């Protein structure tokens, strides 16, 4: 079986080499070239989600390709470009490897690569940064040699298996943590077994997890939720969470323009009170003890929080707590068994088609990708587990 698989990979590599022989333009072909190579030849799964293109750096440039799990960056040049010739980039004369190394050094320590690949669509140079002279000590092969040298690229695929193992363990750890948080929050409701309270509790926990996950995904600044909660006293924690949820629920153009001052350490709820011209000490009293309604945009969703619960929520948001990083309630494999055939396979195929379409200019491709992004942003999905009274429970939250 292994021999058959290896033979199939060699055939795929030969077909790939024949298809791309004698052509390759950096701006128009980079994504197609590497997506096809990684997916069809190397055998990487979910290439469109595991590989990033045109990754912006603080050096006013872009890394052509980033394979995060493999800790690899790729500097792609057009066919025929001299890989040993230095050219001016951001005011400095650097070779393609030197350009990639400058970009790599500008990344956060956790994102810096172990390997740099420099390629011109015909020559592949693999630079191991854990050597004394990585710029000149590299492994090189030509496109035509790919079928015989394919093993040199196996390191790009193997890290996915380790990632799956880590995600499985994180799922178990995260499930245990959110279960503890669920129980602590449940005790804060006046009537925790009512349908309204159970619904509110599930929604509250999902929102808290979303805040933590959004940081890891780069949707929010790093540690934003932790820094938001840290200065808030216990008796104001409920109000702070309510206003945060209401703020996030607003459209961007409707949000408080003074929110930027939050970055200076001014809690959102204090800044809003100043904007109104007066504090509102009765805000909590007006709806204290009310059954949380389903349409209250988060206002009746949050119960009063004890010091212990507030501390636990804040601890889960701490930068050094790894349990929520990329967390899932269910194992990634089981999640994909459900969502892939329902919608994800079609979306990935559509994205892959946009990225690998031949004869498409940069502007048209970018416009097509923008339309695809807007399409995804407009999709909505319903999880029936949260709509059935009999299923609204701690176990549903963990398993849904």
KEKE-3310 file (N, C-alpha, C; in steps of 0.2 Angstrom, whole numbers, plus 5000, padded with zeros to 4 digits):
npx = (5004:5010:5020:5012:5006:5017:5021:5010:5011:5023:5019:5010:5019:5027:5017:5014:5026:5028:5017:5020:5032:5044:5037:5030:5025:5028:5018:5006:5005:5009:5001:4993:5003:5009:4998:4993:5004:5006:4994:4991:5002:5012:5002:4995:4982:4967:4973:4970:4966:4977:4988:4995:4994:5003:5007:5007:5020:5030:5040:5036:5033:5028:5026:5027:5022:5016:5018:5011:5010:5021:5031:5037:5042:5040:5049:5045:5050:5049:5050:5067:5073:5088:5093:5104:5107:5108:5095:5087:5077:5065:5074:5086:5099:5097:5097:5085:5084:5089:5080:5068:5073:5074:5060:5056:5062:5056:5044:5033:5040:5034:5030:5040:5050:5057:5062:5066:5061:5066:5061:5060:5050:5057:5069:5071:5076:5080:5082:5088:5086:5092:5106:5123:5127:5115:5111:5120:5121:5111:5098:5096:5085:5079:5064:5061:5066:5058:5050:5059:5065:5055:5054:5061:5052:5043:5042:5034:5021:5020:5019:5005:5000:5004:4998:4984:4985:4987:4976:4966:4969:4968:4955:4949:4954:4949:4936:4934:4937:4928:4917:4918:4918:4905:4897:4900:4895:4881:4877:4875:4863:4846:4835:4841:4836:4826:4819:4822:4834:4843:4844:4850:4862:4869:4871:4878:4890:4895:4897:4908:4918:4919:4925:4937:4942:4942:4953:4964:4962:4965:4955:4952:4963:4978:4976:4965:4953:4956:4963:4953:4944:4952:4954:4942:4931:4923:4909:4906:4907:4897:4890:4900:4902:4889:4889:4900:4895:4884:4890:4898:4888:4883:4883:4898:4899:4890:4895:4902:4912:4922:4928:4941:4949:4949:4960:4969:4968:4956:4941:4928:4914:4915:4920:4908:4899:4904:4903:4889:4887:4884:4885:4877:4871:4860:4858:4861:4852:4839:4837:4840:4839:4829:4821:4831:4828:4825:4828:4836:4848:4859:4858:4849:4856:4867:4871:4872:4889:4900:4914:4923:4919:4921:4934:4938:4933:4942:4954:4954:4955:4968:4984:4993:4986:4983:4973:4961:4966:4962:4951:4939:4923:4920:4929:4940:4940:4927:4919:4922:4917:4904:4902:4909:4903:4891:4893:4906:4916:4911:4913:4927:4931:4926:4934:4947:4946:4945:4958:4967:4963:4967:4975:4970:4970:4979:4970:4957:4957:4958:4946:4937:4940:4937:4923:4919:4923:4914:4902:4904:4904:4891:4884:4874:4872:4862:4862:4854:4854:4853:4841:4832:4822:4824:4837:4845:4857:4871:4879:4875:4881:4894:4895:4889)
npy = (4994:5006:5007:5009:5021:5030:5028:5034:5047:5051:5050:5061:5071:5071:5075:5087:5094:5094:5101:5114:5117:5129:5140:5154:5167:5179:5187:5183:5169:5163:5159:5149:5140:5135:5130:5120:5112:5109:5103:5093:5086:5085:5082:5089:5092:5102:5114:5127:5133:5131:5137:5153:5168:5182:5188:5202:5212:5220:5226:5234:5226:5210:5193:5180:5167:5158:5144:5140:5129:5121:5129:5138:5149:5156:5163:5169:5170:5176:5166:5164:5174:5179:5170:5173:5186:5202:5214:5230:5232:5239:5249:5243:5232:5216:5198:5186:5176:5184:5194:5187:5183:5194:5198:5187:5189:5200:5195:5190:5181:5168:5166:5165:5157:5141:5137:5143:5144:5147:5151:5150:5145:5136:5132:5126:5131:5126:5132:5129:5136:5133:5132:5135:5144:5148:5155:5151:5137:5126:5115:5110:5108:5105:5109:5098:5088:5085:5073:5064:5070:5073:5069:5079:5089:5084:5088:5098:5093:5084:5091:5093:5082:5082:5094:5090:5081:5089:5097:5089:5086:5098:5100:5092:5097:5110:5108:5103:5114:5124:5118:5119:5132:5135:5128:5137:5149:5146:5145:5158:5163:5167:5159:5145:5134:5137:5139:5151:5155:5144:5145:5158:5156:5147:5154:5165:5158:5154:5166:5171:5162:5164:5177:5174:5165:5173:5182:5173:5170:5182:5192:5201:5212:5205:5198:5206:5204:5200:5212:5220:5216:5216:5228:5230:5231:5219:5222:5229:5221:5214:5224:5229:5218:5217:5229:5227:5217:5223:5233:5226:5220:5230:5238:5242:5256:5261:5261:5267:5281:5285:5273:5270:5275:5266:5258:5265:5261:5265:5259:5253:5254:5265:5275:5276:5281:5294:5299:5300:5310:5308:5297:5281:5274:5266:5257:5243:5240:5241:5230:5220:5203:5200:5189:5183:5189:5183:5192:5203:5208:5205:5211:5206:5195:5192:5187:5193:5193:5184:5187:5176:5170:5180:5181:5169:5169:5180:5174:5163:5171:5175:5178:5167:5156:5141:5134:5138:5140:5140:5132:5118:5112:5099:5085:5090:5081:5075:5086:5091:5080:5082:5096:5097:5090:5097:5111:5116:5109:5113:5127:5128:5122:5131:5143:5138:5136:5150:5154:5147:5149:5150:5162:5174:5190:5200:5210:5207:5194:5198:5205:5195:5187:5196:5197:5184:5184:5193:5185:5174:5181:5184:5172:5162:5151:5138:5131:5118:5112:5122:5127:5118:5114:5102:5099:5109:5111:5108:5097:5098:5111:5108:5098:5102)
npz = (5000:5004:4994:4983:4986:4986:4973:4966:4971:4965:4951:4951:4954:4943:4933:4937:4936:4922:4918:4923:4918:4911:4913:4923:4934:4946:4952:4946:4947:4958:4969:4963:4959:4971:4978:4970:4970:4984:4987:4977:4975:4986:4996:5006:5017:5017:5011:5007:5019:5027:5022:5019:5009:5003:5016:5026:5033:5046:5040:5029:5018:5010:5014:5003:5004:5017:5028:5041:5051:5047:5050:5040:5028:5011:4998:4983:4966:4949:4935:4929:4936:4945:4958:4966:4965:4972:4975:4977:4991:5000:5003:5005:4999:4995:4993:4986:4997:5007:5008:5012:5024:5031:5032:5039:5052:5056:5061:5075:5089:5091:5078:5069:5056:5054:5042:5026:5010:4994:4978:4960:4951:4944:4950:4967:4982:4998:5014:5029:5044:5056:5055:5054:5043:5035:5023:5013:5014:5008:5002:4985:4971:4954:4945:4936:4943:4953:4955:4960:4970:4979:4993:5000:5002:5011:5024:5025:5026:5036:5049:5050:5056:5069:5073:5072:5083:5094:5093:5097:5110:5115:5114:5123:5135:5135:5135:5148:5155:5151:5155:5169:5171:5166:5176:5187:5183:5181:5194:5197:5193:5197:5195:5190:5183:5174:5158:5152:5159:5156:5142:5142:5149:5141:5129:5134:5138:5126:5120:5128:5125:5112:5112:5117:5107:5096:5098:5096:5083:5077:5075:5085:5095:5103:5118:5122:5128:5141:5146:5145:5156:5167:5175:5180:5193:5204:5207:5196:5185:5179:5172:5164:5155:5149:5142:5134:5125:5119:5113:5103:5096:5089:5073:5064:5060:5069:5081:5097:5095:5103:5108:5105:5115:5124:5123:5130:5142:5148:5155:5145:5150:5159:5150:5142:5151:5154:5141:5140:5149:5162:5176:5178:5190:5193:5183:5184:5194:5189:5181:5188:5193:5184:5173:5160:5144:5127:5117:5121:5117:5125:5137:5148:5149:5156:5172:5190:5195:5206:5216:5214:5202:5193:5194:5189:5176:5171:5173:5163:5152:5152:5145:5146:5147:5139:5135:5128:5116:5099:5102:5103:5105:5101:5094:5081:5070:5071:5070:5057:5050:5050:5045:5033:5022:5022:5019:5019:5011:4998:4999:5000:4988:4979:4983:4981:4967:4963:4967:4959:4946:4929:4918:4924:4929:4942:4947:4944:4950:4964:4965:4963:4974:4984:4983:4986:4999:5004:5002:5011:5023:5023:5026:5036:5050:5058:5074:5079:5092:5101:5101:5106:5119:5127:5125:5130:5140:5151:5145:5132:5129:5129:5120:5108)
capx = (5000:5014:5023:5007:5005:5023:5021:5005:5014:5028:5016:5007:5024:5029:5012:5015:5032:5027:5012:5023:5039:5045:5032:5029:5026:5027:5012:5000:5005:5012:4996:4991:5008:5010:4992:4993:5010:5005:4988:4991:5009:5014:4997:4993:4975:4965:4978:4967:4966:4983:4993:4993:4998:5004:5007:5010:5025:5031:5045:5033:5033:5024:5029:5023:5019:5017:5015:5012:5011:5027:5036:5040:5040:5042:5050:5044:5052:5047:5055:5073:5076:5094:5092:5110:5108:5104:5091:5085:5070:5064:5080:5092:5101:5096:5096:5079:5084:5090:5073:5064:5075:5072:5053:5055:5065:5051:5038:5033:5044:5031:5028:5046:5050:5063:5064:5065:5061:5067:5059:5059:5046:5061:5073:5069:5081:5077:5087:5087:5089:5095:5113:5128:5127:5109:5111:5124:5120:5104:5097:5093:5083:5075:5057:5061:5069:5053:5047:5064:5067:5049:5055:5063:5046:5038:5042:5028:5015:5020:5017:4998:4998:5005:4993:4978:4985:4987:4969:4962:4971:4966:4948:4948:4956:4945:4929:4934:4938:4922:4912:4919:4915:4897:4894:4901:4890:4875:4875:4874:4856:4841:4832:4845:4833:4821:4821:4826:4841:4847:4846:4855:4868:4872:4873:4884:4896:4897:4900:4914:4922:4920:4930:4944:4944:4943:4960:4968:4961:4967:4950:4953:4970:4980:4974:4961:4947:4960:4965:4946:4941:4957:4953:4935:4929:4918:4902:4905:4909:4891:4889:4905:4901:4883:4890:4904:4891:4880:4895:4900:4882:4882:4887:4904:4897:4886:4899:4904:4918:4927:4930:4948:4952:4949:4967:4973:4966:4949:4936:4922:4908:4917:4920:4902:4896:4907:4900:4882:4888:4883:4885:4870:4871:4854:4858:4860:4846:4833:4835:4843:4834:4824:4822:4834:4824:4829:4829:4838:4854:4864:4857:4847:4859:4872:4869:4877:4895:4903:4922:4926:4917:4924:4942:4939:4933:4948:4960:4953:4957:4975:4988:4997:4982:4983:4967:4956:4969:4960:4948:4933:4919:4920:4935:4940:4938:4920:4916:4923:4913:4897:4901:4912:4899:4886:4894:4913:4919:4909:4916:4934:4932:4925:4940:4952:4945:4947:4965:4971:4961:4972:4973:4966:4974:4979:4965:4951:4957:4957:4939:4933:4941:4933:4916:4919:4924:4907:4898:4905:4902:4884:4881:4872:4871:4859:4864:4847:4854:4852:4834:4827:4822:4826:4844:4849:4860:4879:4882:4874:4885:4901:4896:4886)
capy = (5000:5012:5008:5012:5028:5033:5029:5039:5054:5052:5052:5068:5076:5072:5079:5094:5097:5095:5107:5121:5118:5134:5146:5156:5174:5179:5190:5180:5162:5160:5155:5143:5135:5132:5127:5113:5108:5106:5099:5087:5082:5084:5078:5092:5093:5109:5119:5134:5136:5130:5141:5160:5171:5189:5190:5208:5212:5227:5229:5237:5221:5205:5187:5177:5161:5156:5138:5141:5123:5119:5135:5139:5155:5155:5169:5166:5174:5174:5162:5167:5178:5176:5169:5175:5193:5207:5219:5235:5231:5244:5253:5238:5227:5209:5193:5184:5174:5189:5197:5183:5182:5201:5198:5182:5192:5205:5192:5188:5175:5162:5165:5165:5151:5137:5135:5147:5141:5152:5147:5154:5141:5130:5130:5126:5131:5125:5134:5127:5142:5131:5130:5141:5148:5146:5158:5147:5130:5124:5110:5113:5104:5108:5106:5092:5083:5084:5066:5060:5074:5075:5068:5085:5093:5080:5091:5103:5090:5080:5095:5093:5076:5084:5098:5086:5078:5095:5100:5084:5086:5105:5100:5089:5102:5116:5105:5102:5121:5127:5114:5122:5139:5134:5127:5143:5154:5143:5146:5165:5164:5167:5153:5142:5128:5139:5139:5157:5155:5140:5148:5164:5153:5144:5160:5168:5154:5154:5173:5171:5158:5168:5182:5171:5162:5179:5184:5168:5170:5188:5196:5206:5213:5200:5199:5212:5203:5200:5219:5224:5214:5216:5234:5231:5228:5214:5225:5232:5216:5212:5230:5229:5212:5219:5234:5225:5213:5228:5236:5221:5219:5236:5239:5246:5263:5264:5260:5273:5283:5286:5267:5270:5277:5260:5256:5269:5259:5268:5254:5255:5256:5271:5280:5278:5285:5300:5302:5302:5316:5306:5289:5278:5269:5262:5253:5236:5239:5241:5224:5214:5198:5199:5183:5185:5188:5181:5198:5209:5210:5204:5215:5202:5188:5191:5187:5196:5189:5184:5188:5170:5169:5186:5180:5163:5172:5183:5169:5160:5176:5177:5177:5161:5150:5139:5129:5140:5142:5135:5127:5115:5108:5092:5084:5093:5076:5074:5093:5091:5075:5085:5102:5097:5088:5101:5117:5118:5107:5117:5133:5127:5121:5138:5147:5135:5138:5157:5155:5143:5150:5152:5168:5179:5196:5202:5215:5203:5189:5201:5207:5189:5185:5201:5195:5178:5185:5195:5180:5170:5185:5184:5166:5161:5144:5137:5125:5116:5110:5128:5128:5113:5115:5096:5098:5115:5108:5108:5093:5101:5116:5105:5093:5105)
capz = (5000:5004:4988:4978:4987:4984:4965:4964:4972:4959:4945:4952:4954:4936:4929:4940:4933:4915:4917:4925:4914:4907:4915:4930:4935:4953:4954:4944:4947:4965:4973:4959:4959:4977:4980:4967:4973:4991:4988:4973:4975:4993:4999:5011:5017:5018:5009:5007:5026:5031:5019:5018:5004:5004:5023:5028:5038:5048:5036:5023:5013:5010:5013:4997:5006:5024:5030:5048:5055:5045:5052:5034:5023:5004:4994:4976:4961:4943:4931:4926:4941:4948:4965:4970:4964:4977:4973:4982:4994:5006:5004:5006:4994:4997:4989:4988:5003:5012:5008:5016:5031:5035:5034:5045:5058:5059:5064:5082:5090:5090:5071:5065:5053:5055:5036:5021:5003:4989:4972:4954:4947:4941:4956:4974:4987:5005:5018:5036:5048:5061:5053:5055:5037:5031:5017:5008:5015:5007:4997:4979:4965:4949:4944:4933:4947:4958:4957:4963:4976:4983:5000:5003:5004:5016:5031:5024:5027:5042:5055:5051:5060:5075:5074:5074:5090:5098:5093:5100:5117:5117:5114:5130:5140:5134:5137:5155:5158:5150:5160:5176:5170:5165:5183:5191:5180:5182:5201:5198:5191:5202:5193:5185:5179:5170:5151:5150:5162:5153:5136:5143:5151:5135:5125:5138:5138:5119:5118:5131:5121:5105:5113:5118:5101:5091:5099:5093:5076:5075:5074:5091:5097:5107:5125:5122:5133:5147:5148:5147:5162:5172:5179:5182:5200:5204:5207:5189:5180:5175:5168:5159:5150:5145:5137:5128:5121:5116:5108:5098:5092:5084:5066:5065:5059:5074:5088:5100:5092:5109:5110:5104:5121:5128:5122:5135:5149:5151:5154:5141:5153:5162:5145:5140:5156:5153:5135:5142:5154:5169:5177:5179:5195:5194:5177:5186:5199:5185:5178:5193:5195:5179:5169:5154:5138:5121:5112:5125:5115:5130:5144:5153:5148:5161:5179:5194:5196:5212:5215:5212:5195:5189:5194:5185:5169:5169:5172:5157:5147:5153:5139:5147:5148:5132:5134:5123:5109:5094:5106:5100:5110:5099:5091:5075:5065:5071:5067:5049:5047:5049:5041:5027:5016:5022:5016:5019:5005:4992:4999:4999:4981:4976:4985:4977:4960:4962:4968:4954:4939:4924:4914:4928:4931:4949:4950:4943:4955:4970:4965:4964:4981:4989:4982:4989:5006:5006:5002:5017:5028:5024:5027:5043:5051:5064:5077:5082:5099:5106:5100:5109:5127:5131:5124:5133:5146:5151:5141:5125:5127:5128:5114:5102)
cpx = (5004:5018:5018:5006:5011:5023:5016:5008:5019:5025:5013:5013:5027:5024:5013:5021:5031:5022:5016:5030:5039:5040:5032:5031:5024:5021:5006:5000:5007:5007:4994:4996:5009:5003:4991:4998:5008:4999:4989:4997:5011:5009:4994:4985:4973:4970:4976:4967:4972:4989:4990:4997:4998:5003:5010:5015:5026:5037:5043:5033:5028:5028:5024:5019:5021:5014:5016:5014:5018:5033:5040:5038:5043:5043:5050:5046:5049:5052:5061:5076:5082:5093:5098:5111:5104:5101:5089:5078:5070:5071:5086:5093:5101:5095:5089:5079:5085:5084:5069:5066:5074:5065:5052:5057:5060:5045:5039:5037:5041:5029:5034:5047:5057:5066:5062:5066:5061:5066:5058:5054:5050:5066:5070:5075:5078:5083:5084:5090:5092:5102:5117:5128:5121:5108:5114:5123:5113:5104:5093:5091:5079:5068:5057:5063:5064:5051:5053:5066:5061:5050:5057:5058:5041:5037:5036:5022:5015:5018:5009:4996:4999:5000:4986:4979:4984:4980:4965:4963:4968:4958:4946:4949:4951:4938:4929:4934:4931:4916:4912:4916:4907:4894:4894:4896:4883:4872:4873:4867:4851:4837:4835:4842:4828:4824:4825:4833:4845:4849:4851:4862:4872:4875:4879:4890:4899:4900:4907:4919:4924:4925:4937:4947:4946:4950:4965:4968:4963:4962:4950:4961:4972:4979:4969:4955:4950:4961:4958:4944:4946:4956:4946:4933:4923:4911:4901:4906:4903:4889:4894:4904:4895:4885:4895:4900:4887:4884:4897:4894:4880:4886:4893:4903:4893:4889:4901:4911:4924:4930:4938:4952:4952:4957:4971:4972:4960:4944:4930:4916:4909:4917:4913:4898:4898:4904:4893:4882:4886:4883:4878:4870:4866:4853:4857:4854:4840:4831:4838:4837:4829:4826:4825:4830:4828:4831:4832:4845:4860:4863:4854:4851:4864:4870:4874:4883:4898:4911:4925:4925:4920:4931:4943:4938:4939:4954:4960:4955:4964:4979:4992:4993:4981:4977:4962:4959:4966:4955:4941:4929:4919:4927:4935:4938:4931:4916:4916:4918:4906:4897:4904:4907:4893:4887:4902:4917:4917:4913:4924:4935:4931:4931:4946:4952:4947:4955:4969:4968:4966:4970:4969:4971:4974:4972:4958:4951:4955:4949:4935:4934:4937:4925:4915:4919:4917:4902:4898:4903:4894:4880:4879:4870:4867:4861:4857:4848:4853:4845:4829:4828:4825:4834:4848:4851:4868:4882:4881:4879:4892:4901:4893:4891)
cpy = (5006:5013:5011:5019:5032:5034:5034:5046:5056:5054:5059:5073:5077:5076:5086:5098:5098:5101:5114:5122:5124:5140:5148:5163:5175:5182:5186:5172:5159:5156:5148:5137:5131:5128:5120:5109:5104:5101:5092:5083:5080:5081:5082:5093:5100:5114:5126:5137:5135:5134:5149:5164:5179:5191:5196:5208:5219:5230:5232:5232:5215:5198:5183:5172:5160:5149:5138:5135:5120:5124:5136:5145:5154:5162:5167:5172:5172:5170:5166:5172:5175:5176:5171:5182:5197:5212:5224:5233:5235:5247:5249:5233:5221:5204:5190:5180:5179:5193:5193:5183:5189:5201:5193:5185:5197:5202:5191:5182:5169:5161:5164:5158:5147:5136:5141:5144:5147:5148:5152:5150:5135:5127:5131:5126:5130:5126:5133:5133:5140:5128:5136:5146:5146:5149:5154:5140:5128:5118:5112:5108:5108:5105:5100:5086:5081:5077:5062:5064:5076:5074:5074:5090:5090:5084:5096:5100:5087:5084:5094:5087:5078:5089:5095:5083:5083:5097:5095:5085:5093:5104:5097:5093:5107:5114:5105:5110:5124:5124:5117:5129:5139:5133:5133:5148:5152:5145:5153:5167:5163:5160:5149:5137:5131:5139:5145:5157:5150:5142:5154:5161:5150:5149:5164:5165:5154:5161:5174:5167:5161:5173:5180:5168:5168:5182:5180:5169:5177:5193:5202:5206:5207:5202:5204:5211:5203:5207:5222:5222:5215:5222:5234:5228:5223:5217:5228:5227:5214:5218:5230:5224:5214:5224:5232:5221:5218:5231:5232:5220:5224:5235:5243:5254:5266:5263:5267:5275:5284:5279:5266:5271:5271:5257:5259:5267:5261:5262:5257:5257:5263:5277:5281:5282:5293:5303:5304:5309:5314:5299:5287:5272:5264:5257:5245:5235:5238:5234:5218:5209:5196:5192:5186:5184:5186:5187:5204:5211:5209:5207:5211:5195:5187:5192:5192:5191:5190:5186:5182:5169:5174:5184:5174:5165:5175:5179:5165:5164:5177:5174:5170:5155:5147:5135:5131:5141:5137:5130:5124:5112:5100:5091:5087:5088:5075:5081:5092:5085:5078:5091:5102:5095:5093:5108:5118:5115:5111:5124:5133:5126:5127:5142:5144:5136:5145:5158:5152:5144:5153:5158:5173:5184:5197:5205:5211:5197:5192:5203:5201:5187:5190:5199:5189:5179:5188:5190:5176:5174:5185:5178:5165:5154:5143:5131:5123:5114:5116:5130:5124:5113:5108:5096:5104:5113:5109:5103:5095:5106:5113:5101:5097:5107)
cpz = (5000:4998:4983:4979:4985:4976:4963:4965:4967:4953:4945:4951:4946:4932:4931:4936:4926:4914:4918:4922:4910:4908:4922:4931:4942:4955:4952:4945:4954:4968:4969:4960:4965:4980:4977:4969:4979:4991:4984:4973:4982:4997:5005:5011:5019:5017:5009:5014:5030:5028:5018:5013:5005:5011:5024:5033:5040:5044:5029:5017:5014:5009:5008:5000:5013:5025:5037:5052:5053:5047:5046:5030:5016:5001:4987:4971:4954:4940:4928:4931:4944:4955:4969:4969:4969:4973:4978:4984:5000:5008:5005:5001:4997:4992:4990:4995:5009:5013:5013:5023:5035:5037:5039:5051:5061:5062:5072:5083:5089:5082:5067:5062:5055:5048:5031:5014:4998:4982:4966:4949:4944:4947:4962:4978:4994:5010:5026:5040:5054:5059:5054:5049:5033:5024:5011:5009:5014:5002:4991:4974:4960:4948:4941:4937:4953:4960:4961:4970:4981:4990:5003:5005:5009:5022:5031:5026:5034:5048:5056:5056:5067:5077:5076:5081:5095:5099:5097:5108:5120:5118:5121:5135:5141:5136:5144:5158:5157:5154:5167:5176:5170:5172:5187:5189:5182:5189:5202:5196:5196:5201:5188:5180:5174:5163:5149:5152:5158:5146:5137:5145:5145:5130:5128:5137:5131:5117:5122:5127:5115:5106:5114:5111:5096:5092:5096:5086:5073:5074:5079:5092:5102:5114:5127:5128:5140:5150:5149:5153:5168:5177:5182:5188:5199:5203:5200:5183:5176:5170:5162:5153:5146:5140:5132:5123:5116:5111:5102:5093:5087:5078:5067:5065:5065:5081:5090:5097:5097:5111:5109:5111:5126:5128:5127:5142:5152:5150:5149:5144:5156:5156:5142:5145:5155:5146:5136:5146:5161:5170:5178:5184:5196:5188:5179:5190:5194:5183:5182:5194:5190:5175:5162:5148:5132:5117:5115:5123:5121:5137:5149:5153:5153:5168:5183:5195:5203:5211:5212:5204:5191:5188:5189:5177:5167:5168:5166:5151:5147:5147:5140:5147:5141:5131:5129:5117:5104:5097:5102:5106:5108:5095:5084:5069:5065:5068:5060:5046:5046:5044:5034:5021:5016:5018:5015:5013:4998:4992:4998:4991:4977:4977:4981:4970:4958:4963:4962:4947:4935:4920:4917:4930:4939:4951:4949:4949:4962:4971:4967:4971:4986:4989:4986:4997:5008:5006:5009:5023:5029:5025:5035:5044:5058:5067:5081:5089:5104:5105:5103:5116:5130:5130:5128:5140:5146:5146:5133:5124:5126:5122:5107:5097)
residu = (UNK:UNK:UNK:UNK:UNK:UNK:UNK:UNK:UNK:UNK:UNK:UNK:UNK:UNK:UNK:UNK:UNK:UNK:UNK:UNK:UNK:UNK:UNK:UNK:UNK:UNK:UNK:UNK:UNK:UNK:UNK:UNK:UNK:UNK:UNK:UNK:UNK:UNK:UNK:UNK:UNK:UNK:UNK:UNK:UNK:UNK:UNK:UNK:UNK:UNK:UNK:UNK:UNK:UNK:UNK:UNK:UNK:UNK:UNK:UNK:UNK:UNK:UNK:UNK:UNK:UNK:UNK:UNK:UNK:UNK:UNK:UNK:UNK:UNK:UNK:UNK:UNK:UNK:UNK:UNK:UNK:UNK:UNK:UNK:UNK:UNK:UNK:UNK:UNK:UNK:UNK:UNK:UNK:UNK:UNK:UNK:UNK:UNK:UNK:UNK:UNK:UNK:UNK:UNK:UNK:UNK:UNK:UNK:UNK:UNK:UNK:UNK:UNK:UNK:UNK:UNK:UNK:UNK:UNK:UNK:UNK:UNK:UNK:UNK:UNK:UNK:UNK:UNK:UNK:UNK:UNK:UNK:UNK:UNK:UNK:UNK:UNK:UNK:UNK:UNK:UNK:UNK:UNK:UNK:UNK:UNK:UNK:UNK:UNK:UNK:UNK:UNK:UNK:UNK:UNK:UNK:UNK:UNK:UNK:UNK:UNK:UNK:UNK:UNK:UNK:UNK:UNK:UNK:UNK:UNK:UNK:UNK:UNK:UNK:UNK:UNK:UNK:UNK:UNK:UNK:UNK:UNK:UNK:UNK:UNK:UNK:UNK:UNK:UNK:UNK:UNK:UNK:UNK:UNK:UNK:UNK:UNK:UNK:UNK:UNK:UNK:UNK:UNK:UNK:UNK:UNK:UNK:UNK:UNK:UNK:UNK:UNK:UNK:UNK:UNK:UNK:UNK:UNK:UNK:UNK:UNK:UNK:UNK:UNK:UNK:UNK:UNK:UNK:UNK:UNK:UNK:UNK:UNK:UNK:UNK:UNK:UNK:UNK:UNK:UNK:UNK:UNK:UNK:UNK:UNK:UNK:UNK:UNK:UNK:UNK:UNK:UNK:UNK:UNK:UNK:UNK:UNK:UNK:UNK:UNK:UNK:UNK:UNK:UNK:UNK:UNK:UNK:UNK:UNK:UNK:UNK:UNK:UNK:UNK:UNK:UNK:UNK:UNK:UNK:UNK:UNK:UNK:UNK:UNK:UNK:UNK:UNK:UNK:UNK:UNK:UNK:UNK:UNK:UNK:UNK:UNK:UNK:UNK:UNK:UNK:UNK:UNK:UNK:UNK:UNK:UNK:UNK:UNK:UNK:UNK:UNK:UNK:UNK:UNK:UNK:UNK:UNK:UNK:UNK:UNK:UNK:UNK:UNK:UNK:UNK:UNK:UNK:UNK:UNK:UNK:UNK:UNK:UNK:UNK:UNK:UNK:UNK:UNK:UNK:UNK:UNK:UNK:UNK:UNK:UNK:UNK:UNK:UNK:UNK:UNK:UNK:UNK:UNK:UNK:UNK:UNK:UNK:UNK:UNK:UNK:UNK:UNK:UNK:UNK:UNK:UNK:UNK:UNK:UNK:UNK:UNK:UNK:UNK:UNK:UNK:UNK:UNK:UNK:UNK:UNK:UNK:UNK:UNK:UNK:UNK:UNK:UNK:UNK:UNK:UNK:UNK:UNK:UNK:UNK:UNK:UNK:UNK:UNK:UNK:UNK)
# end
